[in-house]
């Protein structure tokens, strides 16, 4: 019997390249950076709105730049990916038991997607798109 246990070397920055499941996990985690940056952008927008009309107009002018549009598109894609991966994980994270039986996982995920669509339509309606 050996006194030295087997210790596998795990690269600290590239461990997630070994398996597709780890890649999807890291992609989901990276989407949080875009979501957080967008939240900071919203807080800056509120601060500019409170600072007065000139500051608000400058903020709106900055939002019309090409860099801002690219960032908004990346944040939108990240938000969609983040939400979709969470909705797909809810059937494992929150199994719903009624009596002795569990609600099918597809029904749980489907309910989340349905509420997402309804709330998106309500927001678009309130924004005057419809």
JOMO-V648418 format. One record per residue. N is the residue number from 1. RES is the residue in one small letter. PSI is psi in radians with two decimals (999 if undefined). Layout:
n->[N;N]
res->[RES;RES]
psi->[PSI;PSI]
//
This chain:
n->[1;2;3;4;5;6;7;8;9;10;11;12;13;14;15;16;17;18;19;20;21;22;23;24;25;26;27;28;29;30;31;32;33;34;35;36;37;38;39;40;41;42;43;44;45;46;47;48;49;50;51;52;53;54;55;56;57;58;59;60;61;62;63;64;65;66;67;68;69;70;71;72;73;74;75;76;77;78;79;80;81;82;83;84;85;86;87;88;89;90;91;92;93;94;95;96;97;98;99;100;101;102;103;104;105;106;107;108;109;110;111;112;113;114;115;116;117;118;119;120;121;122;123;124;125;126;127;128;129;130]
res->[x;x;x;x;x;x;x;x;x;x;x;x;x;x;x;x;x;x;x;x;x;x;x;x;x;x;x;x;x;x;x;x;x;x;x;x;x;x;x;x;x;x;x;x;x;x;x;x;x;x;x;x;x;x;x;x;x;x;x;x;x;x;x;x;x;x;x;x;x;x;x;x;x;x;x;x;x;x;x;x;x;x;x;x;x;x;x;x;x;x;x;x;x;x;x;x;x;x;x;x;x;x;x;x;x;x;x;x;x;x;x;x;x;x;x;x;x;x;x;x;x;x;x;x;x;x;x;x;x;x]
psi->[2.34;2.51;-0.24;1.93;2.72;2.14;2.01;2.38;2.16;2.03;2.28;-0.35;-0.16;0.33;-0.50;-0.12;-0.13;-0.42;2.42;-0.57;-0.68;-0.63;-0.77;-0.66;-0.82;-0.63;-0.72;-0.70;-0.63;-0.49;-0.43;-0.52;-0.78;-0.70;-0.76;-0.73;-0.65;-0.66;-0.72;-0.72;-0.71;-0.69;-0.69;-0.71;-0.73;-0.68;-0.72;-0.63;-0.69;-0.41;-0.29;3.00;-0.65;-0.76;-0.69;-0.74;-0.68;-0.69;-0.79;-0.66;-0.70;-0.58;-0.33;-0.04;2.79;-0.67;-0.70;-0.69;-0.73;-0.75;-0.75;-0.67;-0.74;-0.71;-0.63;-0.79;-0.75;-0.71;-0.72;-0.81;-0.76;-0.82;-0.77;-0.74;-0.59;-0.75;-0.63;-0.46;-0.26;-0.53;-0.43;-0.61;-0.56;1.19;2.31;2.11;2.23;1.92;-2.22;-0.20;2.65;2.51;2.37;2.47;-0.64;-0.56;-0.67;-0.86;-0.73;-0.66;-0.69;-0.78;-0.71;-0.76;-0.65;-0.79;-0.79;-0.81;-0.63;-0.72;-0.67;-0.77;-0.76;-0.65;-0.78;-0.49;-0.15;0.28;-0.64;999]
//
